[in-house]
Amino acid sequence: MCRGEEKRRELRLEDVIHTVGPIAHGEPSASQAAELRSCYLSSLDLLLEHGLRSVAFPCISTGVFGYPNEAAAEVVLTALREWLEQHKDKVDRLIICVFLEKDENIYRQRFPHYFPVA
């Protein structure tokens, strides 16, 4: 975790949690899926550990690391849903930042399945 005084590139953030996802060119293995899941869950645990209440995630590993976008979204949404079931009162905002329109479409399509509106 990078504290404010350690931040680089003039980010206008108080804290940065850095994680590196798995390289998965092609169909990801079960261990790669577990590794991707761990990236998100470990980051969320650090969020709590440092008393933070909001976090924004990029689509980890789906760029040059080649993790298939659809498969990544399933791993991510499952992990976030399960984590929030235990910690929903400890977080104010959880954001998934997408770069590609493809990712936006994937998340918009799958999001209601994992987070239905009551």
Backbone as a chain_set.jsonl record, in Angstrom:
{"seq": "MCRGEEKRRELRLEDVIHTVGPIAHGEPSASQAAELRSCYLSSLDLLLEHGLRSVAFPCISTGVFGYPNEAAAEVVLTALREWLEQHKDKVDRLIICVFLEKDENIYRQRFPHYFPVA", "coords": {"N": [[0.842, -1.168, 0.0], [0.57, 2.151, -0.862], [1.143, 5.075, 0.795], [-0.05, 8.474, 1.075], [2.249, 10.253, 0.9], [3.958, 8.754, -0.606], [2.997, 8.479, -3.121], [3.003, 8.423, -6.692], [3.421, 10.077, -9.886], [1.706, 12.238, -9.531], [-0.891, 11.549, -8.623], [-4.172, 12.201, -7.598], [-5.004, 11.143, -5.089], [-5.63, 9.767, -1.857], [-4.635, 7.339, -0.953], [-3.106, 4.429, -2.378], [-3.646, 1.191, -3.387], [-1.812, -1.409, -4.532], [-1.846, -4.064, -6.829], [-0.968, -7.07, -8.551], [-2.147, -8.934, -11.165], [-2.843, -12.284, -12.48], [-1.136, -13.69, -15.342], [-2.712, -14.703, -18.183], [-3.003, -15.867, -20.973], [-5.4, -16.802, -23.06], [-7.692, -19.469, -22.201], [-8.31, -19.274, -18.791], [-6.778, -21.003, -16.042], [-7.887, -22.889, -13.146], [-6.285, -22.168, -11.005], [-5.333, -19.686, -11.846], [-7.708, -18.246, -11.881], [-8.259, -18.289, -9.15], [-6.092, -16.812, -8.27], [-6.618, -14.304, -9.438], [-8.999, -13.681, -8.128], [-7.984, -13.493, -5.532], [-6.441, -11.172, -5.771], [-8.366, -9.112, -5.785], [-9.752, -9.623, -3.348], [-7.696, -9.464, -1.429], [-6.966, -6.808, -1.731], [-9.327, -5.588, -0.899], [-9.35, -6.405, 1.754], [-7.122, -4.988, 2.657], [-8.149, -2.447, 2.386], [-9.989, -2.354, 4.517], [-8.215, -2.813, 6.64], [-6.721, -0.486, 6.683], [-8.535, 1.4, 7.343], [-10.068, 2.565, 5.347], [-12.837, 3.494, 3.209], [-13.749, 3.477, 0.635], [-13.131, 2.319, -2.684], [-11.636, 1.979, -5.897], [-11.494, -0.151, -8.624], [-9.546, -1.241, -11.393], [-9.956, -3.2, -14.403], [-8.456, -5.86, -13.627], [-5.77, -7.657, -14.969], [-6.919, -8.073, -17.5], [-5.973, -6.732, -19.694], [-2.938, -6.427, -21.199], [-2.136, -8.721, -19.918], [-3.831, -10.669, -20.73], [-6.099, -12.01, -19.656], [-9.258, -13.387, -20.173], [-11.963, -11.205, -20.765], [-14.72, -11.685, -20.136], [-14.593, -13.947, -18.47], [-13.043, -12.918, -16.408], [-14.77, -10.96, -15.368], [-16.778, -12.551, -14.236], [-15.358, -13.834, -12.157], [-14.592, -11.589, -10.658], [-17.066, -10.294, -9.969], [-18.323, -12.31, -8.503], [-16.513, -12.584, -6.346], [-16.612, -9.974, -5.233], [-19.301, -9.791, -4.503], [-19.536, -11.852, -2.553], [-17.69, -10.903, -0.653], [-18.832, -8.447, 0.069], [-21.166, -9.325, 1.287], [-20.327, -9.976, 3.81], [-19.131, -7.649, 4.703], [-20.583, -5.318, 4.202], [-21.366, -3.091, 5.709], [-19.055, -1.757, 6.147], [-18.018, -0.4, 4.049], [-18.274, 2.324, 1.806], [-18.263, 2.943, -0.917], [-17.72, 1.092, -3.812], [-16.054, 0.75, -6.695], [-15.933, -0.194, -10.096], [-13.743, 0.389, -12.538], [-13.809, 0.792, -15.946], [-12.106, 0.482, -19.054], [-12.482, -0.209, -21.683], [-15.199, -0.277, -24.017], [-16.265, -2.764, -24.394], [-15.811, -4.022, -21.907], [-17.45, -2.439, -20.291], [-19.973, -3.146, -21.316], [-20.032, -5.882, -20.665], [-19.986, -5.815, -17.818], [-22.29, -4.277, -17.3], [-24.224, -6.012, -18.251], [-23.92, -8.311, -16.608], [-23.96, -7.395, -13.982], [-26.602, -6.985, -12.724], [-27.303, -9.626, -12.139], [-25.626, -10.406, -10.056], [-25.955, -8.354, -8.246], [-28.836, -7.721, -7.621], [-31.536, -5.388, -7.956], [-33.533, -4.492, -5.317]], "CA": [[0.0, 0.0, 0.0], [1.322, 3.405, -0.933], [0.507, 6.175, 1.516], [-0.063, 9.724, 0.324], [3.552, 10.829, 0.622], [4.703, 7.878, -1.503], [2.33, 8.379, -4.413], [3.764, 8.836, -7.869], [2.704, 10.612, -11.04], [0.767, 13.259, -9.093], [-2.252, 11.053, -8.453], [-4.92, 12.971, -6.613], [-5.603, 10.14, -4.219], [-5.013, 9.698, -0.541], [-3.954, 6.057, -0.82], [-3.145, 3.543, -3.53], [-3.37, -0.216, -3.121], [-1.315, -1.95, -5.795], [-1.874, -5.519, -6.946], [-0.634, -7.578, -9.88], [-2.946, -10.117, -11.446], [-2.22, -13.379, -13.219], [-1.018, -13.676, -16.8], [-3.55, -15.82, -18.625], [-3.328, -15.764, -22.396], [-6.268, -17.928, -23.372], [-8.592, -19.916, -21.137], [-7.6, -19.288, -17.507], [-6.855, -22.205, -15.213], [-8.511, -22.676, -11.836], [-5.34, -21.445, -10.142], [-5.312, -18.29, -12.297], [-8.953, -17.644, -11.39], [-8.07, -18.091, -7.708], [-5.128, -15.716, -8.116], [-7.328, -13.061, -9.746], [-9.909, -13.474, -6.994], [-7.154, -13.067, -4.408], [-6.051, -9.768, -5.993], [-9.464, -8.263, -5.347], [-10.045, -9.827, -1.928], [-6.574, -8.928, -0.644], [-7.09, -5.348, -1.787], [-10.449, -5.214, -0.041], [-8.908, -6.583, 3.143], [-6.264, -3.833, 2.96], [-9.06, -1.316, 2.535], [-10.46, -2.383, 5.904], [-7.066, -2.72, 7.541], [-6.246, 0.897, 6.73], [-9.63, 2.288, 7.701], [-10.619, 3.233, 4.164], [-14.228, 3.094, 2.993], [-14.055, 3.483, -0.797], [-12.052, 1.813, -3.529], [-11.929, 1.838, -7.326], [-10.694, -1.199, -9.241], [-9.527, -1.41, -12.848], [-10.156, -4.599, -14.796], [-7.14, -6.446, -13.389], [-5.268, -8.759, -15.809], [-7.602, -8.269, -18.782], [-5.267, -6.042, -20.775], [-1.784, -7.134, -21.76], [-1.98, -10.023, -19.265], [-4.605, -11.595, -21.539], [-7.196, -12.732, -19.0], [-10.484, -13.106, -20.927], [-12.79, -10.203, -20.1], [-15.937, -12.275, -19.579], [-14.205, -14.819, -17.356], [-12.6, -12.044, -15.316], [-15.954, -10.332, -14.768], [-17.434, -13.554, -13.385], [-14.533, -13.98, -10.951], [-14.645, -10.331, -9.909], [-18.387, -10.056, -9.4], [-18.538, -13.325, -7.462], [-15.685, -12.224, -5.186], [-17.131, -8.747, -4.628], [-20.592, -10.107, -3.874], [-19.277, -12.623, -1.338], [-17.017, -10.034, 0.31], [-19.795, -7.456, 0.549], [-22.125, -9.975, 2.179], [-19.745, -9.972, 5.153], [-18.547, -6.35, 5.076], [-21.325, -4.228, 3.553], [-21.452, -1.911, 6.563], [-17.71, -1.197, 6.321], [-17.586, 0.228, 2.799], [-19.225, 3.293, 1.263], [-18.301, 2.92, -2.376], [-16.857, 0.141, -4.491], [-16.184, 1.14, -8.101], [-15.184, -0.927, -11.109], [-13.409, 1.309, -13.635], [-13.567, 0.084, -17.2], [-11.433, 1.265, -20.084], [-13.05, -0.584, -22.973], [-16.652, -0.394, -24.118], [-16.527, -4.194, -24.227], [-15.909, -4.292, -20.472], [-18.661, -1.786, -19.793], [-21.11, -3.978, -21.707], [-19.983, -7.117, -19.877], [-20.389, -5.53, -16.44], [-23.699, -3.854, -17.286], [-25.045, -7.206, -18.463], [-23.81, -9.272, -15.507], [-24.126, -6.762, -12.671], [-27.897, -7.264, -12.083], [-27.346, -11.011, -11.656], [-24.898, -10.465, -8.788], [-26.445, -7.29, -7.367], [-30.188, -7.372, -8.076], [-32.193, -4.259, -7.305], [-34.655, -5.021, -4.513]], "C": [[0.888, 1.233, 0.0], [0.539, 4.475, -0.189], [0.675, 7.455, 0.698], [1.298, 10.266, -0.039], [4.368, 9.988, -0.349], [4.12, 7.843, -2.916], [3.184, 8.961, -5.533], [2.824, 9.445, -8.908], [1.593, 11.591, -10.669], [-0.683, 12.776, -9.061], [-2.947, 11.875, -7.381], [-5.724, 12.003, -5.74], [-4.918, 10.184, -2.872], [-4.173, 8.436, -0.399], [-4.091, 5.265, -2.111], [-2.807, 2.14, -3.047], [-2.981, -0.807, -4.465], [-1.365, -3.469, -5.757], [-1.535, -5.899, -8.374], [-1.388, -8.878, -10.083], [-2.198, -11.151, -12.257], [-2.135, -13.105, -14.721], [-1.752, -14.905, -17.301], [-3.92, -15.644, -20.087], [-4.121, -16.999, -22.789], [-7.141, -18.269, -22.182], [-7.849, -19.997, -19.809], [-7.801, -20.608, -16.763], [-7.56, -21.864, -13.903], [-7.575, -21.895, -10.918], [-5.227, -19.978, -10.556], [-6.573, -17.553, -11.843], [-8.841, -17.354, -9.894], [-7.113, -16.934, -7.438], [-5.788, -14.364, -8.394], [-8.274, -12.699, -8.604], [-9.14, -12.917, -5.792], [-6.701, -11.613, -4.551], [-7.122, -8.826, -5.457], [-9.707, -8.391, -3.849], [-8.94, -9.282, -1.033], [-6.622, -7.405, -0.611], [-8.223, -4.868, -0.894], [-10.101, -5.376, 1.436], [-7.987, -5.44, 3.568], [-7.09, -2.562, 3.15], [-9.537, -1.227, 3.986], [-9.329, -2.154, 6.891], [-6.596, -1.279, 7.728], [-7.366, 1.904, 6.983], [-10.216, 3.07, 6.548], [-12.034, 2.724, 3.924], [-14.638, 3.08, 1.521], [-12.848, 2.986, -1.571], [-12.553, 1.759, -4.972], [-10.961, 0.809, -7.895], [-10.693, -1.06, -10.756], [-9.871, -2.868, -13.148], [-8.788, -5.283, -14.761], [-6.912, -7.644, -14.315], [-5.909, -8.882, -17.186], [-6.927, -7.576, -19.953], [-4.153, -6.9, -21.331], [-1.553, -8.489, -21.103], [-2.915, -11.072, -19.86], [-5.72, -12.368, -20.866], [-8.481, -12.394, -19.755], [-11.449, -12.222, -20.128], [-14.023, -10.804, -19.429], [-15.625, -13.135, -18.363], [-13.768, -13.989, -16.154], [-13.8, -11.418, -14.606], [-16.678, -11.302, -13.843], [-16.68, -13.733, -12.073], [-14.693, -12.755, -10.062], [-15.994, -10.15, -9.23], [-18.734, -11.07, -8.315], [-17.779, -12.953, -6.195], [-16.241, -10.991, -4.475], [-18.441, -9.005, -3.895], [-20.374, -10.83, -2.548], [-18.627, -11.749, -0.261], [-18.005, -9.033, 0.909], [-20.849, -8.06, 1.472], [-21.628, -9.956, 3.621], [-19.349, -8.572, 5.63], [-19.333, -5.147, 4.564], [-21.414, -2.959, 4.392], [-20.109, -1.202, 6.74], [-17.189, -0.488, 5.076], [-18.686, 1.171, 2.306], [-19.377, 3.162, -0.245], [-17.272, 1.943, -2.912], [-17.092, 0.351, -5.983], [-15.36, 0.211, -8.978], [-14.989, 0.034, -12.278], [-13.118, 0.491, -14.885], [-12.931, 1.035, -18.201], [-12.093, 1.032, -21.439], [-14.576, -0.64, -22.92], [-17.079, -1.844, -23.921], [-16.704, -4.54, -22.748], [-17.154, -3.647, -19.867], [-19.89, -2.632, -20.1], [-21.176, -5.262, -20.886], [-20.494, -6.857, -18.464], [-21.842, -5.076, -16.356], [-24.627, -5.059, -17.431], [-25.052, -8.108, -17.231], [-24.129, -8.69, -14.13], [-25.474, -7.077, -12.009], [-28.025, -8.7, -11.555], [-26.703, -11.123, -10.273], [-25.419, -9.465, -7.76], [-27.834, -6.853, -7.828], [-30.754, -6.194, -7.282], [-33.422, -4.804, -6.592], [-35.939, -4.292, -4.807]], "O": [[1.84, 1.33, 0.774], [-0.615, 4.745, -0.523], [1.454, 7.499, -0.255], [1.502, 10.701, -1.173], [5.378, 10.463, -0.868], [4.705, 7.232, -3.809], [3.981, 9.876, -5.322], [1.602, 9.336, -8.81], [0.636, 11.75, -11.426], [-1.596, 13.514, -9.432], [-2.343, 12.202, -6.359], [-6.953, 12.057, -5.678], [-3.761, 10.591, -2.764], [-3.106, 8.468, 0.216], [-5.069, 5.412, -2.844], [-1.796, 1.933, -2.376], [-3.739, -0.715, -5.431], [-0.972, -4.086, -4.767], [-1.788, -5.132, -9.303], [-1.283, -9.806, -9.281], [-1.061, -10.928, -12.672], [-2.956, -12.383, -15.286], [-1.448, -16.025, -16.89], [-5.062, -15.301, -20.393], [-3.583, -18.105, -22.844], [-7.311, -17.462, -21.268], [-6.856, -20.717, -19.706], [-8.856, -21.236, -16.849], [-7.796, -20.695, -13.596], [-8.025, -21.055, -10.14], [-5.044, -19.113, -9.7], [-6.515, -16.382, -11.468], [-9.276, -16.302, -9.426], [-7.303, -16.169, -6.492], [-5.55, -13.393, -7.675], [-8.333, -11.547, -8.175], [-9.596, -11.988, -5.125], [-6.591, -10.9, -3.553], [-6.817, -7.859, -4.758], [-9.851, -7.385, -3.155], [-9.223, -8.698, 0.013], [-6.349, -6.79, 0.421], [-8.092, -3.853, -0.21], [-10.516, -4.569, 2.269], [-8.06, -4.973, 4.704], [-6.76, -1.711, 3.977], [-9.494, -0.162, 4.6], [-9.467, -1.399, 7.854], [-6.129, -0.903, 8.804], [-7.167, 3.112, 6.853], [-10.802, 4.133, 6.754], [-12.39, 1.639, 4.384], [-15.767, 2.708, 1.201], [-11.702, 3.198, -1.176], [-13.734, 1.525, -5.228], [-9.753, 0.892, -7.673], [-11.738, -0.787, -11.347], [-10.054, -3.668, -12.231], [-8.057, -5.279, -15.751], [-7.761, -8.528, -14.423], [-5.483, -9.723, -17.976], [-7.289, -7.824, -21.103], [-4.4, -7.978, -21.872], [-0.85, -9.329, -21.665], [-2.801, -12.252, -19.526], [-6.246, -13.309, -21.459], [-8.769, -11.215, -19.96], [-11.709, -12.478, -18.952], [-14.334, -10.472, -18.285], [-16.314, -13.058, -17.346], [-14.088, -14.324, -15.013], [-13.834, -11.357, -13.377], [-17.142, -10.905, -12.775], [-17.288, -13.78, -11.004], [-14.905, -12.877, -8.856], [-16.05, -9.879, -8.031], [-19.369, -10.723, -7.32], [-18.334, -13.0, -5.097], [-16.331, -10.971, -3.248], [-18.658, -8.495, -2.796], [-20.963, -10.458, -1.533], [-18.981, -11.849, 0.914], [-18.008, -8.804, 2.118], [-21.369, -7.37, 2.349], [-22.432, -9.924, 4.552], [-19.243, -8.337, 6.833], [-18.783, -4.048, 4.502], [-21.525, -1.863, 3.842], [-20.032, -0.169, 7.405], [-16.048, -0.027, 5.053], [-19.873, 0.853, 2.38], [-20.481, 3.257, -0.781], [-16.107, 1.963, -2.517], [-18.202, 0.151, -6.475], [-14.225, -0.13, -8.643], [-15.953, 0.441, -12.927], [-12.27, -0.402, -14.869], [-13.19, 2.238, -18.19], [-12.244, 1.956, -22.238], [-15.161, -1.006, -21.901], [-18.133, -2.114, -23.346], [-17.631, -5.262, -22.38], [-17.827, -4.248, -19.03], [-20.751, -2.814, -19.239], [-22.254, -5.679, -20.463], [-21.342, -7.597, -17.965], [-22.551, -5.458, -15.426], [-25.687, -5.115, -16.808], [-26.107, -8.618, -16.855], [-24.522, -9.42, -13.22], [-25.491, -7.41, -10.824], [-28.784, -8.947, -10.618], [-27.194, -11.86, -9.417], [-25.335, -9.7, -6.554], [-28.0, -5.756, -8.361], [-30.479, -6.036, -6.092], [-34.248, -5.492, -7.192], [-36.976, -4.607, -4.222]]}, "num_chains": 1, "name": "protein.A"}
